[in-house]
């Protein structure tokens, strides 16, 4: 496995004294999440309400627009993680709002992703519009063990005929360790907070099930939560803490984005204000809870909202807003209404 070795420079980042680091080498890994904002192909999928993304549909979704969308998405995905790993990028990236496996295959065939041999795993879900979650991964860095789609369960009788995205759960090996990632896209803001709170509770059940199978499994919970870190779905039902010092040692979770949003940075805008729906939450085994700087196993290093100038409108009334694929009925040839997020991890080389 090709790794990036960082000596004293990394030691300064992780707070290890220079004298201790002179005889140590570290490997850094990145994982990301990105809402692709309606990555649809141009063909109708039977049983799905995808009509606006057909050539005759409301968005006049042609082959040319689809090709540009793929190229734009691949540019972003290939640049995630490159601030610290310029030649490597992310080991894996959770994605949401992708229509089907064909879209994922077309995406991975784009030159910047194909150059890294990026692969994908995906299970077709029940969402009425046809949008799913999936995972892109670099097989040189991440090896798949198991893939499951655990359904979101509506618990109210009046919702029995509804269906939405489930919890896409992938178990694998990263840096020689067992890790699992749960990729989510919780019900929209139009559905009401109850449904996202129920989603948070159900994600916690999935997480707890993974830990019962392997208490040492290191878990990433990522996705478009359609809620901010401090909202009840994340802070109470899922139980993702604001500070590392608050995390329970064996089964706890830390949400690093709580303080990011409090500082005024987010991943999408509504009525001129930032929200931070696109979160990557870390289980306790990925953290140094005791304050020590122990990187003998895979541990959290830093996190970032991924920002590039090309992801924002550069002029006009909406200057500074995210540059979307469509806005106001007009095709902008943009990217997404969401910004991606990245978490960096570090492990001492033996």
RODO-2510 file (C-alpha; in nm, 4 decimals, decimal comma):
residues 350
     n   res          X          Y          Z
     1     x     0,0000     0,0000     0,0000
     2     x     0,1345     0,3356    -0,1026
     3     x     0,1495     0,5688     0,1961
     4     x     0,2546     0,9261     0,2498
     5     x     0,5237     0,9522     0,5140
     6     x     0,5338     1,2677     0,7202
     7     x     0,8087     1,3192     0,9739
     8     x     0,8628     1,6281     1,1857
     9     x     0,6086     1,8363     0,9914
    10     x     0,3328     1,5968     1,0866
    11     x     0,4621     1,5827     1,4419
    12     x     0,3964     1,9541     1,4708
    13     x     0,0401     1,9020     1,3463
    14     x    -0,0473     1,6270     1,5890
    15     x     0,1287     1,7804     1,8846
    16     x     0,4061     1,5249     1,9233
    17     x     0,7336     1,6739     2,0411
    18     x     0,9956     1,7053     1,7679
    19     x     1,2472     1,5038     1,9635
    20     x     1,0036     1,2120     1,9832
    21     x     0,9192     1,2294     1,6134
    22     x     1,2693     1,2172     1,4706
    23     x     1,2707     0,8381     1,4625
    24     x     0,9038     0,7931     1,3730
    25     x     0,7130     0,7913     1,0492
    26     x     0,3406     0,8422     1,0067
    27     x     0,0845     0,7582     0,7421
    28     x    -0,2062     0,9928     0,6801
    29     x    -0,5437     0,8941     0,5338
    30     x    -0,8448     1,0993     0,4287
    31     x    -1,2150     1,0125     0,4159
    32     x    -1,4865     1,2357     0,2747
    33     x    -1,8535     1,2920     0,2103
    34     x    -2,0279     1,4775    -0,0739
    35     x    -2,3928     1,5308    -0,1663
    36     x    -2,3833     1,5151    -0,5470
    37     x    -2,7131     1,7049    -0,5875
    38     x    -2,9141     1,4922    -0,8256
    39     x    -2,6665     1,2867    -1,0245
    40     x    -2,9232     1,1382    -1,2642
    41     x    -2,8670     0,9767    -1,6001
    42     x    -3,0978     1,0604    -1,8924
    43     x    -3,3033     0,7376    -1,8884
    44     x    -3,6190     0,6575    -1,6951
    45     x    -3,5833     0,4058    -1,4121
    46     x    -3,9049     0,2086    -1,3867
    47     x    -4,0947     0,2808    -1,0657
    48     x    -3,9067     0,6014    -0,9827
    49     x    -4,0189     0,9617    -1,0142
    50     x    -3,7185     1,0765    -1,2166
    51     x    -3,9125     1,2506    -1,4922
    52     x    -3,7645     1,5967    -1,4376
    53     x    -3,4239     1,4471    -1,5212
    54     x    -3,5189     1,3239    -1,8681
    55     x    -3,4560     1,5085    -2,1964
    56     x    -3,8255     1,5998    -2,2146
    57     x    -3,8504     1,6772    -1,8425
    58     x    -3,8576     2,0052    -1,6543
    59     x    -3,4766     2,0268    -1,6452
    60     x    -3,4331     1,9208    -2,0089
    61     x    -3,1689     1,6795    -1,8864
    62     x    -2,9684     1,5928    -2,1990
    63     x    -2,6592     1,3832    -2,2572
    64     x    -2,4519     1,7009    -2,2749
    65     x    -2,5717     1,8171    -1,9320
    66     x    -2,5166     1,4701    -1,7839
    67     x    -2,1620     1,4573    -1,9220
    68     x    -2,0831     1,7977    -1,7739
    69     x    -2,2318     1,6939    -1,4394
    70     x    -2,0101     1,3835    -1,4299
    71     x    -1,7025     1,5889    -1,5139
    72     x    -1,7806     1,8452    -1,2446
    73     x    -1,8487     1,5837    -0,9771
    74     x    -1,5292     1,3946    -1,0624
    75     x    -1,3250     1,7128    -1,0299
    76     x    -1,4464     1,7721    -0,6759
    77     x    -1,4230     1,4097    -0,5664
    78     x    -1,0691     1,3742    -0,6998
    79     x    -0,9579     1,6877    -0,5110
    80     x    -1,1008     1,5854    -0,1741
    81     x    -0,8200     1,5111     0,0677
    82     x    -0,5509     1,6572    -0,1564
    83     x    -0,4766     1,9492     0,0760
    84     x    -0,2717     1,7014     0,2817
    85     x    -0,2447     1,4141     0,0328
    86     x    -0,1934     1,5787    -0,3073
    87     x    -0,1166     1,2562    -0,4961
    88     x    -0,3515     1,0248    -0,3089
    89     x    -0,6761     1,1951    -0,2134
    90     x    -0,9371     1,0092    -0,0108
    91     x    -0,9333     0,6422     0,0797
    92     x    -1,3124     0,6448     0,0566
    93     x    -1,5913     0,8966     0,0012
    94     x    -1,9559     0,8572     0,0921
    95     x    -2,1955     1,0137    -0,1585
    96     x    -2,5675     1,0845    -0,1669
    97     x    -2,8228     1,1804    -0,4337
    98     x    -2,6981     0,9402    -0,6995
    99     x    -2,9581     0,7634    -0,9123
   100     x    -2,8119     0,4217    -0,9813
   101     x    -2,5079     0,2028    -1,0449
   102     x    -2,4790     0,3260    -1,4034
   103     x    -2,4246     0,6810    -1,2804
   104     x    -2,1577     0,5550    -1,0387
   105     x    -1,9830     0,3556    -1,3107
   106     x    -1,9867     0,6589    -1,5413
   107     x    -1,8548     0,8722    -1,2570
   108     x    -1,5655     0,6390    -1,1735
   109     x    -1,4774     0,6273    -1,5440
   110     x    -1,4002     1,0004    -1,5429
   111     x    -1,0282     1,0589    -1,5934
   112     x    -0,9285     1,1986    -1,2507
   113     x    -1,1035     0,9128    -1,0686
   114     x    -1,0044     0,6434    -1,3176
   115     x    -0,6408     0,7492    -1,2729
   116     x    -0,6684     0,6275    -0,9107
   117     x    -0,8767     0,3238    -1,0063
   118     x    -1,1605     0,4457    -0,7850
   119     x    -1,4289     0,1810    -0,7393
   120     x    -1,7779     0,1967    -0,5922
   121     x    -2,0198    -0,0099    -0,3895
   122     x    -2,3938     0,0495    -0,4024
   123     x    -2,7258    -0,1213    -0,3361
   124     x    -3,0394     0,0029    -0,5106
   125     x    -3,2688     0,1588    -0,2525
   126     x    -3,6432     0,2238    -0,2238
   127     x    -3,6436     0,6040    -0,2454
   128     x    -3,9385     0,7256    -0,4521
   129     x    -3,7267     0,9677    -0,6561
   130     x    -3,4664     0,6976    -0,7023
   131     x    -3,1731     0,8695    -0,5293
   132     x    -2,9383     0,6510    -0,3257
   133     x    -2,6291     0,6638    -0,1087
   134     x    -2,3095     0,4893    -0,2143
   135     x    -1,9390     0,4656    -0,1353
   136     x    -1,6469     0,5386    -0,3660
   137     x    -1,3171     0,3898    -0,2578
   138     x    -0,9545     0,3502    -0,3583
   139     x    -0,8810    -0,0264    -0,3487
   140     x    -0,5132     0,0423    -0,2782
   141     x    -0,6151     0,1993     0,0535
   142     x    -0,9480     0,0460     0,1506
   143     x    -1,0588    -0,3164     0,1192
   144     x    -1,4274    -0,4097     0,1309
   145     x    -1,5443    -0,6795     0,3716
   146     x    -1,9217    -0,6453     0,3718
   147     x    -2,1934    -0,4199     0,2246
   148     x    -2,5490    -0,3808     0,3572
   149     x    -2,8430    -0,1493     0,3039
   150     x    -3,0367    -0,1324     0,6295
   151     x    -3,3833     0,0157     0,5703
   152     x    -3,5147     0,3273     0,7357
   153     x    -3,8269     0,2126     0,9226
   154     x    -4,1263     0,4440     0,9365
   155     x    -4,2895     0,3785     1,2725
   156     x    -4,6169     0,5705     1,2306
   157     x    -4,9034     0,3709     1,0733
   158     x    -4,9898     0,6529     0,8329
   159     x    -4,6391     0,6298     0,6849
   160     x    -4,6523     0,2565     0,6117
   161     x    -4,6666     0,3055     0,2337
   162     x    -4,3699     0,5446     0,2245
   163     x    -4,0081     0,4604     0,1504
   164     x    -3,6855     0,6566     0,1747
   165     x    -3,3105     0,6120     0,1742
   166     x    -3,1767     0,3524     0,4134
   167     x    -2,8477     0,3318     0,6017
   168     x    -2,5785     0,2207     0,3586
   169     x    -2,3277     0,0338     0,5709
   170     x    -1,9866    -0,0800     0,4488
   171     x    -1,7351    -0,2741     0,6558
   172     x    -1,3738    -0,2927     0,5459
   173     x    -1,0050    -0,2580     0,6210
   174     x    -0,8198     0,0740     0,6346
   175     x    -0,4594     0,1003     0,7520
   176     x    -0,4750    -0,2656     0,8495
   177     x    -0,7685    -0,2048     1,0863
   178     x    -1,1366    -0,2924     1,0841
   179     x    -1,3471     0,0131     1,0080
   180     x    -1,7090     0,0617     0,9106
   181     x    -1,8859     0,3534     0,7458
   182     x    -2,2587     0,4278     0,7613
   183     x    -2,3619     0,6583     0,4754
   184     x    -2,6899     0,8424     0,5303
   185     x    -2,9335     1,0824     0,3713
   186     x    -3,1981     1,1534     0,6327
   187     x    -3,5510     1,2759     0,5472
   188     x    -3,5773     1,6299     0,4216
   189     x    -3,6638     1,9433     0,6179
   190     x    -4,0105     1,9288     0,4617
   191     x    -4,0761     1,5998     0,6425
   192     x    -4,0479     1,7509     0,9902
   193     x    -3,7914     1,6966     1,2648
   194     x    -3,9618     1,3834     1,4003
   195     x    -3,8474     1,1797     1,1006
   196     x    -3,4862     1,2911     1,1302
   197     x    -3,4903     1,2293     1,5043
   198     x    -3,6117     0,8783     1,4316
   199     x    -3,3314     0,8516     1,1745
   200     x    -3,0743     0,9469     1,4371
   201     x    -3,2108     0,6818     1,6710
   202     x    -3,1958     0,4177     1,3974
   203     x    -2,8378     0,5099     1,3017
   204     x    -2,7414     0,4607     1,6661
   205     x    -2,8927     0,1106     1,6536
   206     x    -2,6844     0,0312     1,3450
   207     x    -2,3721     0,1631     1,5168
   208     x    -2,4410    -0,0391     1,8301
   209     x    -2,4941    -0,3526     1,6213
   210     x    -2,1540    -0,3047     1,4549
   211     x    -1,9883    -0,2664     1,7939
   212     x    -2,1530    -0,5806     1,9268
   213     x    -2,0002    -0,7714     1,6363
   214     x    -1,6578    -0,6132     1,6950
   215     x    -1,6080    -0,3791     1,9936
   216     x    -1,2816    -0,2561     1,8366
   217     x    -1,4384    -0,1563     1,5058
   218     x    -1,3752     0,2089     1,4193
   219     x    -1,6909     0,3680     1,2822
   220     x    -1,7564     0,6680     1,0591
   221     x    -2,1149     0,7963     1,0427
   222     x    -2,1457     1,0337     0,7491
   223     x    -2,4071     1,1872     0,5298
   224     x    -2,6501     1,4641     0,4548
   225     x    -2,8327     1,4665     0,7861
   226     x    -3,0695     1,7499     0,6887
   227     x    -3,0039     1,8745     1,0414
   228     x    -2,7243     2,0659     1,2089
   229     x    -2,4955     1,9066     1,4713
   230     x    -2,6804     2,0658     1,7631
   231     x    -3,0241     1,9491     1,6466
   232     x    -3,1974     1,6766     1,8433
   233     x    -3,1523     1,4071     1,5769
   234     x    -2,7734     1,4327     1,6034
   235     x    -2,7078     1,5573     1,9558
   236     x    -2,9675     1,3548     2,1470
   237     x    -3,1007     1,0595     1,9464
   238     x    -2,7675     0,9707     1,7844
   239     x    -2,5752     1,1062     2,0829
   240     x    -2,2853     1,2695     1,8958
   241     x    -2,1029     1,4956     2,1424
   242     x    -1,9698     1,8458     2,0862
   243     x    -1,6390     1,7964     2,2690
   244     x    -1,4045     1,4970     2,2696
   245     x    -1,3941     1,5176     2,6483
   246     x    -1,7675     1,4342     2,6559
   247     x    -1,7407     1,1130     2,4497
   248     x    -1,8151     0,7811     2,6222
   249     x    -1,5047     0,5566     2,6017
   250     x    -1,6506     0,2420     2,4422
   251     x    -1,9598     0,3373     2,2420
   252     x    -1,9536     0,7173     2,2235
   253     x    -1,9474     0,9470     1,9217
   254     x    -1,7890     1,2841     1,8494
   255     x    -1,9282     1,5392     1,6034
   256     x    -1,6414     1,7722     1,5025
   257     x    -1,8724     1,9960     1,2973
   258     x    -2,0604     2,1426     1,5936
   259     x    -1,7895     2,4004     1,6604
   260     x    -1,7286     2,4566     1,2886
   261     x    -2,0870     2,5754     1,2438
   262     x    -2,0630     2,7836     1,5611
   263     x    -1,7668     2,9644     1,4028
   264     x    -1,9814     3,0652     1,1051
   265     x    -1,8779     2,8033     0,8500
   266     x    -2,1238     2,5588     0,6926
   267     x    -2,1855     2,3343     0,3945
   268     x    -2,5031     2,4852     0,2476
   269     x    -2,6982     2,8081     0,2646
   270     x    -3,0626     2,8885     0,3243
   271     x    -3,1959     3,2433     0,3226
   272     x    -2,8428     3,3761     0,3514
   273     x    -2,7485     3,1684     0,6564
   274     x    -2,5189     2,8676     0,6749
   275     x    -2,6217     2,5198     0,7838
   276     x    -2,3906     2,2246     0,8275
   277     x    -2,5856     1,9157     0,7247
   278     x    -2,2900     1,7276     0,5716
   279     x    -2,1247     1,5618     0,8670
   280     x    -1,8665     1,2916     0,9326
   281     x    -1,9057     1,1670     1,2902
   282     x    -1,6367     0,9562     1,4574
   283     x    -1,6638     0,6707     1,7055
   284     x    -1,4604     0,6743     2,0260
   285     x    -1,1999     0,4258     1,8991
   286     x    -1,0853     0,6883     1,6472
   287     x    -1,0117     0,9396     1,9224
   288     x    -0,7475     0,9991     2,1869
   289     x    -0,9871     1,0378     2,4766
   290     x    -0,7267     1,0509     2,7515
   291     x    -0,5434     1,3498     2,6089
   292     x    -0,2416     1,1444     2,5057
   293     x    -0,1027     1,1709     2,1528
   294     x    -0,1042     0,7979     2,0816
   295     x    -0,1034     0,7210     1,7106
   296     x    -0,0023     0,3572     1,7288
   297     x    -0,3483     0,2836     1,5877
   298     x    -0,5586     0,4832     1,3416
   299     x    -0,6695     0,8100     1,5027
   300     x    -0,8321     1,1407     1,4139
   301     x    -0,5997     1,4203     1,3021
   302     x    -0,8073     1,7094     1,1613
   303     x    -1,1228     1,7949     0,9653
   304     x    -1,2285     2,0503     0,7071
   305     x    -1,5148     2,1807     0,5001
   306     x    -1,3769     2,1529     0,1464
   307     x    -1,3877     2,4925    -0,0254
   308     x    -1,2661     2,5964    -0,3698
   309     x    -1,3476     2,9186    -0,5533
   310     x    -1,5021     2,7275    -0,8419
   311     x    -1,7696     2,5861    -0,6072
   312     x    -1,9172     2,9349    -0,5553
   313     x    -2,0914     3,1870    -0,7765
   314     x    -1,8387     3,4591    -0,8515
   315     x    -2,0667     3,7434    -0,9586
   316     x    -2,4208     3,8732    -0,9703
   317     x    -2,7013     3,8797    -0,7167
   318     x    -2,6061     3,5428    -0,5689
   319     x    -2,2313     3,5970    -0,5506
   320     x    -2,0877     3,3829    -0,2723
   321     x    -2,3614     3,1193    -0,2919
   322     x    -2,2777     2,7621    -0,3840
   323     x    -2,2753     2,7127    -0,7623
   324     x    -2,5520     2,4610    -0,8281
   325     x    -2,6376     2,2558    -1,1348
   326     x    -2,9685     2,4420    -1,1706
   327     x    -3,1105     2,7515    -1,0048
   328     x    -3,4264     2,9447    -1,0838
   329     x    -3,5040     2,7128    -1,3730
   330     x    -3,1685     2,7868    -1,5379
   331     x    -2,8876     2,5397    -1,6007
   332     x    -2,5713     2,6816    -1,4409
   333     x    -2,3366     2,3924    -1,5217
   334     x    -2,2366     2,4002    -1,1571
   335     x    -2,1599     2,1462    -0,8899
   336     x    -2,3894     2,1081    -0,5889
   337     x    -2,5862     2,3074    -0,3353
   338     x    -2,3714     2,1331    -0,0714
   339     x    -1,9998     2,1576     0,0046
   340     x    -1,8062     1,8375     0,0816
   341     x    -1,6449     1,7539     0,4135
   342     x    -1,3193     1,5704     0,4861
   343     x    -1,1621     1,4062     0,7915
   344     x    -0,7904     1,3228     0,8107
   345     x    -0,6536     1,0304     1,0112
   346     x    -0,3029     0,9348     1,1152
   347     x    -0,1228     0,6171     1,2155
   348     x     0,2361     0,5548     1,3118
   349     x     0,4219     0,3294     1,0702
   350     x     0,5723     0,0185     1,2268
***
